[in-house]
Amino acid sequence: MDTPNRDEPCYIISVAARLVNMHPQTLRYYERLGLIRPSRSSGKIRLYSARDVERLRQIHNYVNDLGVNLAGVEVILNLTEKMAEMEAEIQRLRAALEACMAERRAATEGTDHGN
């Protein structure tokens, strides 16, 4: 069975708003601020993915539970995304380094056995 794609747009605004216990107008406002970027259907209907809903829950937590203003939320979200990108880059570099070291070991072992 295929695992669901967290980026697949599947919730209309009323459903997404209900999932995160917010008013649809709040979701529209967050979109205008650039905090959330839902997909659009061919008829221009906003469609939210599971990842969008998760992000809305984060925003809700920052604002309502931690008292962060929306400018602060934007900074936090941007920094979190940047950290995730950097972490992914570190993993790519680590894998490339390990592959290079494995090739070097294999080449060294090949020349050692030839003597």
C-alpha positions as CSV (number, residue, x, y, z in Angstrom):
1,M,0.0,0.0,0.0
2,D,1.3,3.4,-0.9
3,T,2.0,5.9,1.8
4,P,0.0,9.1,1.5
5,N,1.9,12.1,0.1
6,R,1.9,14.8,2.8
7,D,2.2,17.5,0.0
8,E,-0.9,16.3,-1.9
9,P,-3.6,19.1,-1.8
10,C,-6.8,17.4,-0.6
11,Y,-8.6,19.7,1.9
12,I,-10.8,22.6,0.9
13,I,-10.6,25.6,3.1
14,S,-13.6,24.8,5.3
15,V,-12.3,21.3,6.1
16,A,-8.7,22.6,6.7
17,A,-10.1,25.3,9.0
18,R,-12.1,22.8,10.9
19,L,-9.1,20.5,11.3
20,V,-7.1,23.2,12.9
21,N,-10.0,24.8,14.8
22,M,-9.7,28.2,13.0
23,H,-12.0,30.3,11.0
24,P,-11.6,30.1,7.2
25,Q,-11.0,33.9,7.1
26,T,-8.0,33.3,9.4
27,L,-6.5,30.9,6.9
28,R,-7.1,33.5,4.1
29,Y,-5.3,36.1,6.2
30,Y,-2.4,33.8,6.9
31,E,-2.1,33.2,3.1
32,R,-2.1,37.0,2.5
33,L,0.7,37.3,5.0
34,G,2.6,34.5,3.2
35,L,2.6,32.2,6.2
36,I,0.8,29.4,4.3
37,R,0.7,28.7,0.5
38,P,-2.2,26.4,-0.3
39,S,-2.4,24.9,-3.8
40,R,-5.2,26.0,-6.1
41,S,-7.5,23.9,-8.2
42,S,-8.2,24.8,-11.8
43,G,-11.3,26.6,-10.5
44,K,-9.0,28.6,-8.1
45,I,-10.3,26.8,-5.0
46,R,-7.7,26.7,-2.2
47,L,-6.6,23.1,-1.5
48,Y,-4.6,22.4,1.6
49,S,-2.2,19.4,2.0
50,A,-1.5,17.5,5.2
51,R,1.7,19.4,5.4
52,D,-0.2,22.7,5.2
53,V,-2.5,21.6,8.0
54,E,0.5,20.7,10.1
55,R,2.0,24.1,9.4
56,L,-1.3,25.8,10.4
57,R,-1.2,23.8,13.7
58,Q,2.3,25.1,14.3
59,I,1.2,28.7,13.7
60,H,-1.8,28.2,16.0
61,N,0.5,26.8,18.7
62,Y,3.0,29.7,18.4
63,V,0.3,32.4,18.5
64,N,-2.2,31.0,21.0
65,D,0.0,28.8,23.3
66,L,3.3,30.7,23.2
67,G,2.0,34.3,22.6
68,V,4.2,34.9,19.5
69,N,3.1,37.6,17.2
70,L,2.7,36.8,13.5
71,A,6.0,38.6,12.5
72,G,7.7,36.3,15.1
73,V,5.9,33.3,13.7
74,E,7.2,34.1,10.2
75,V,10.7,34.3,11.5
76,I,10.4,31.0,13.4
77,L,9.0,29.2,10.4
78,N,11.6,30.6,8.0
79,L,14.4,29.7,10.4
80,T,13.0,26.2,10.9
81,E,12.8,25.7,7.1
82,K,16.3,26.9,6.7
83,M,17.6,24.5,9.4
84,A,15.8,21.6,7.7
85,E,17.4,22.5,4.4
86,M,20.8,22.7,6.1
87,E,20.3,19.4,7.8
88,A,19.4,17.8,4.5
89,E,22.5,19.3,2.9
90,I,24.7,17.9,5.7
91,Q,23.2,14.4,5.2
92,R,23.9,14.7,1.4
93,L,27.5,15.8,2.1
94,R,27.9,13.0,4.7
95,A,26.7,10.4,2.2
96,A,29.0,11.7,-0.5
97,L,32.0,11.7,1.8
98,E,31.2,8.2,3.0
99,A,30.9,7.0,-0.7
100,C,34.2,8.7,-1.5
101,M,36.0,7.1,1.5
102,A,34.6,3.7,0.5
103,E,35.9,4.1,-3.0
104,R,39.3,5.2,-1.7
105,R,39.4,2.1,0.7
106,A,38.4,-0.2,-2.2
107,A,41.1,1.3,-4.4
108,T,43.7,1.1,-1.6
109,E,42.8,-2.6,-0.9
110,G,43.0,-3.4,-4.6
111,T,46.6,-2.0,-4.8
112,D,47.6,-3.7,-1.5
113,H,46.5,-7.1,-2.8
114,G,48.4,-6.7,-6.1
115,N,51.8,-6.6,-4.4
